[in-house]
Amino acid sequence: MWLPTACFTFFVASLVLRGWPDGFVLNMEYPFMYSWDGVAMLSTIKKALEDSYFHSFRLGYPFGADFFDYPMSDAGNLFILQILGRLFGSEVAAFNLSFLLSFP
């Protein structure tokens, strides 16, 4: 009883928020959350996909930024995000999929 009701509610909410043709398709080109911790998580995923999580040449001009003292969760989450990013070719897709996979 609960599963069909939850699926129906999800599809109705998706149609209300995104409209008729786009309501049933997930758009993985734009992040689901682009505020608060979403921006920091996107930069973390991008750092993990490019070179190293602990050092980034794209941040902290002219010498780069070091993140040795920045608190982060365990390396397992970064490993899963790195796998998702490599499989789908985008840090935004990895972020969206990790967001969706965190609900169950």
Backbone bond lengths (Angstrom), bond angles and torsions (degrees), N, CA, C in turn:
res aa  C-N    CA-C-N  psi(-1)  N-CA   C-N-CA  omega(-1)  CA-C   N-CA-C  phi
1 M - - - 1.451 - - 1.538 111.03 -
2 W 1.344 115.76 -41.65 1.457 118.77 -175.81 1.522 112.31 -73.99
3 L 1.316 118.13 -38.35 1.459 121.21 -177.08 1.529 112.59 -64.03
4 P 1.334 120.35 -47.98 1.471 118.32 176.82 1.529 112.80 -63.49
5 T 1.316 116.69 -35.98 1.468 119.85 177.89 1.525 110.92 -65.82
6 A 1.345 116.98 -41.20 1.467 120.40 178.81 1.522 110.95 -65.57
7 C 1.333 117.39 -42.26 1.470 120.57 178.33 1.518 111.49 -64.37
8 F 1.314 117.04 -43.08 1.460 121.21 178.13 1.531 110.89 -62.30
9 T 1.314 117.16 -43.68 1.466 121.24 179.12 1.521 110.94 -63.94
10 F 1.331 117.01 -39.83 1.460 120.54 178.06 1.526 111.10 -61.43
11 F 1.332 117.20 -46.88 1.461 120.40 -178.75 1.517 112.42 -67.47
12 V 1.323 117.84 -37.37 1.466 120.21 177.68 1.529 109.77 -66.62
13 A 1.325 117.49 -44.64 1.464 120.11 178.66 1.523 110.99 -63.77
14 S 1.326 117.40 -38.58 1.457 121.03 177.47 1.521 111.45 -64.06
15 L 1.312 117.12 -41.40 1.467 120.24 177.61 1.521 111.74 -66.71
16 V 1.312 117.27 -38.34 1.466 120.03 179.78 1.523 110.37 -67.26
17 L 1.323 117.19 -40.67 1.461 120.19 -175.96 1.524 113.59 -78.71
18 R 1.336 118.29 -34.08 1.456 119.85 -173.19 1.506 115.44 -115.30
19 G 1.316 119.19 -10.83 1.458 120.56 179.05 1.514 112.52 96.49
20 W 1.344 115.50 177.00 1.463 120.68 -170.99 1.522 114.88 -64.99
21 P 1.300 121.90 -61.70 1.475 115.84 -173.15 1.522 113.22 -74.94
22 D 1.317 117.79 -30.78 1.461 120.33 -176.29 1.519 113.12 -88.01
23 G 1.296 117.90 -5.30 1.456 120.54 -175.00 1.513 114.77 -69.72
24 F 1.323 117.96 -23.77 1.456 120.57 -177.50 1.520 113.45 -100.41
25 V 1.321 118.58 -2.57 1.461 122.24 -176.54 1.530 108.88 -114.58
26 L 1.325 115.95 129.40 1.461 119.98 175.98 1.522 109.37 -80.39
27 N 1.308 117.32 129.64 1.451 122.03 178.56 1.526 108.45 -95.46
28 M 1.327 116.59 110.47 1.454 121.30 -177.45 1.527 113.02 -93.89
29 E 1.323 117.34 9.97 1.468 120.02 179.34 1.524 112.13 -88.87
30 Y 1.319 117.66 -20.38 1.461 122.35 -178.36 1.525 108.73 -120.57
31 P 1.332 117.35 138.53 1.469 118.55 -179.70 1.525 111.10 -68.35
32 F 1.320 115.01 144.95 1.456 120.70 178.30 1.522 111.19 -68.11
33 M 1.327 117.28 -31.67 1.460 121.37 -177.91 1.524 107.84 -131.61
34 Y 1.309 117.33 114.17 1.458 121.39 -179.86 1.522 109.43 -121.32
35 S 1.317 115.44 52.35 1.456 122.05 175.80 1.523 108.13 -155.77
36 W 1.299 116.43 167.39 1.459 124.31 177.50 1.530 111.18 52.90
37 D 1.311 117.66 -117.41 1.462 121.01 -176.26 1.523 112.90 -81.10
38 G 1.318 118.20 -9.88 1.455 120.99 -178.94 1.515 112.38 -63.82
39 V 1.315 117.53 -40.09 1.467 121.30 -179.31 1.529 110.13 -67.99
40 A 1.326 116.89 -41.96 1.463 119.96 178.30 1.529 111.05 -65.42
41 M 1.310 116.86 -37.91 1.468 119.80 179.43 1.519 111.21 -69.47
42 L 1.329 117.40 -37.95 1.465 120.00 176.32 1.522 111.31 -62.93
43 S 1.331 117.46 -41.12 1.468 119.24 178.25 1.526 111.03 -68.48
44 T 1.327 117.69 -33.81 1.462 120.81 177.08 1.520 111.19 -65.43
45 I 1.331 116.79 -43.50 1.462 120.50 179.06 1.525 110.19 -65.29
46 K 1.333 116.33 -40.52 1.470 119.58 179.25 1.526 110.72 -64.07
47 K 1.338 117.31 -40.47 1.466 120.58 177.44 1.519 110.87 -64.47
48 A 1.329 117.21 -39.88 1.467 120.26 -179.17 1.521 111.23 -69.22
49 L 1.333 117.90 -32.75 1.457 120.65 -179.75 1.521 112.54 -77.52
50 E 1.311 118.07 -33.65 1.458 120.47 -174.80 1.516 113.07 -77.74
51 D 1.308 116.55 -63.55 1.457 117.80 -173.13 1.519 110.21 -137.62
52 S 1.291 115.86 -72.40 1.452 121.03 -176.69 1.516 108.57 -144.89
53 Y 1.292 116.20 148.53 1.461 119.63 177.44 1.518 111.18 -71.94
54 F 1.322 117.03 -31.71 1.455 120.05 -171.60 1.518 114.96 -82.78
55 H 1.314 118.84 -18.00 1.460 120.15 -179.46 1.524 109.28 -139.65
56 S 1.340 115.29 137.18 1.454 120.34 179.70 1.514 109.42 -136.09
57 F 1.336 115.43 128.91 1.453 119.95 176.43 1.525 111.58 -84.48
58 R 1.320 117.73 -15.64 1.463 120.89 -179.77 1.527 112.67 -77.99
59 L 1.305 117.29 -21.67 1.459 122.01 179.32 1.523 109.33 -110.12
60 G 1.313 117.28 151.62 1.454 121.24 174.59 1.508 114.69 72.37
61 Y 1.319 117.51 52.76 1.460 122.17 178.72 1.516 110.03 -58.31
62 P 1.304 122.01 140.47 1.445 133.31 6.77 1.527 113.46 -98.01
63 F 1.325 118.74 -8.06 1.464 119.77 -172.91 1.519 114.03 -104.09
64 G 1.308 118.22 -4.56 1.456 120.26 -176.70 1.521 110.76 94.04
65 A 1.297 115.99 177.42 1.460 121.23 -178.81 1.521 109.33 -124.29
66 D 1.326 115.20 139.13 1.460 121.41 176.17 1.518 109.07 -107.54
67 F 1.323 116.18 137.48 1.453 121.74 -177.82 1.527 111.67 -119.83
68 F 1.326 116.43 35.21 1.455 119.58 179.47 1.531 111.50 -70.12
69 D 1.318 117.97 -30.72 1.458 121.67 -177.52 1.526 113.50 -98.22
70 Y 1.324 117.38 1.48 1.461 120.91 -178.69 1.526 109.27 -83.67
71 P 1.340 118.08 122.28 1.466 119.09 -177.39 1.526 111.61 -70.88
72 M 1.311 115.12 136.56 1.464 121.70 179.36 1.515 107.83 -145.73
73 S 1.307 115.78 160.27 1.455 118.98 179.29 1.527 110.28 -70.96
74 D 1.297 115.90 -174.43 1.460 120.64 -174.10 1.522 112.77 -62.10
75 A 1.308 115.97 165.97 1.459 121.68 -177.76 1.520 112.36 -71.89
76 G 1.326 117.70 -17.03 1.461 120.64 178.08 1.516 112.53 -62.98
77 N 1.328 116.88 -40.31 1.468 120.45 177.28 1.517 111.37 -64.39
78 L 1.320 116.71 -42.78 1.463 119.84 178.33 1.520 111.27 -65.18
79 F 1.327 116.69 -36.10 1.454 120.58 178.35 1.530 111.17 -65.58
80 I 1.326 116.79 -43.46 1.473 120.95 177.69 1.523 110.34 -64.64
81 L 1.323 117.61 -42.89 1.462 120.88 178.37 1.528 111.18 -64.48
82 Q 1.316 116.59 -36.40 1.457 120.21 178.44 1.534 110.72 -67.86
83 I 1.311 117.71 -40.31 1.463 121.15 177.08 1.526 110.58 -64.17
84 L 1.342 116.71 -45.81 1.465 119.91 178.64 1.522 111.22 -62.08
85 G 1.325 116.87 -40.40 1.458 120.63 179.10 1.516 112.72 -65.28
86 R 1.332 117.03 -39.25 1.460 119.82 178.71 1.527 111.75 -71.40
87 L 1.340 116.83 -35.92 1.464 120.13 179.79 1.527 112.19 -68.49
88 F 1.333 116.39 -42.15 1.454 120.23 -175.05 1.518 113.45 -100.64
89 G 1.331 118.33 -6.32 1.452 122.29 171.49 1.512 116.21 76.23
90 S 1.311 118.21 16.30 1.455 119.77 -177.67 1.520 109.77 -154.67
91 E 1.321 115.85 141.22 1.464 118.87 175.84 1.523 111.50 -71.58
92 V 1.328 116.69 -27.94 1.473 120.04 178.51 1.520 110.35 -69.80
93 A 1.322 117.60 -40.89 1.466 120.52 177.73 1.526 110.50 -65.35
94 A 1.330 117.49 -39.78 1.462 120.44 177.47 1.522 110.72 -64.26
95 F 1.319 117.47 -40.75 1.457 122.00 178.51 1.523 110.87 -64.15
96 N 1.331 117.20 -45.80 1.464 120.72 -179.69 1.522 111.67 -65.41
97 L 1.318 117.49 -41.37 1.455 120.14 179.74 1.523 111.65 -68.11
98 S 1.328 117.97 -39.05 1.459 119.47 176.73 1.522 110.59 -66.63
99 F 1.316 116.90 -34.51 1.467 121.48 175.91 1.529 110.12 -63.21
100 L 1.334 116.91 -46.00 1.465 120.42 -179.71 1.522 112.18 -70.39
101 L 1.323 117.54 -37.06 1.461 120.80 -179.92 1.525 112.60 -72.15
102 S 1.316 117.81 -17.33 1.470 119.82 -179.35 1.523 112.95 -76.70
103 F 1.325 118.67 -14.88 1.458 120.38 -178.33 1.535 113.66 -72.85
104 P 1.334 119.96 -45.80 1.469 117.08 178.96 1.502 111.93 -67.40
